[in-house]
């Protein structure tokens, strides 16, 4: 189990590594950030700050709601799906934290003091944790519920989250792209790990007969 989790983290890091190299080239990315900054309004600033604050509660509310519903309705599948989404979020969070410590990319406003961000984020920039979290939730939810009225809103929410981080000026475009890849990869690899564990358990039970 521990060995498989190590492989998952290595795959996530290896998959995002090309973006970490590109992320060092920031001049072209500032043009997009400055164009968004020029269109900021007080109302927009307030909205996006509140949106950022609600991201984690919203993403955690999805598996929590499924689990509570599963308990009330005594539905084992709902509870298992809630656990899977939670696992995906945990893997995504750990992978994001690891990448931030490895790449150590400064925030746009720190790297260039002439650029003004709406909020003052102090941790490292690459990849975007908010985006990674949103995409891990959206991907894992979509894996379990492959209905357009679930998949489309989930990914629209995740995509808007990435845009919001750019609007606030706290991330470069490559941070957001890497966050989306990290979050989605975390969900997919968690899904594959669960499949592997299920087959292993099933084969072990069959061998015991």
ABEGO torsion letter per residue (X at the ends): XAAAAAAAAAAAAAAAAAAAAAAABAAAAAAAAAAAAAABBAAAAAAAAAAAAAAAAAAAAAAAAAAAAAAAAGBAAAAAAAAAAAAAAAAAAAAAAAAAAAAGBBBAAAABAABBBABBBABBAOBBAAAAAAAAAAAAAAAABBBAAAAAAAAAAAAAAAAAAAAAGABBAAAAAAAAAAAAAAAAAAAAAAAAAAAAAAAAAAAAX
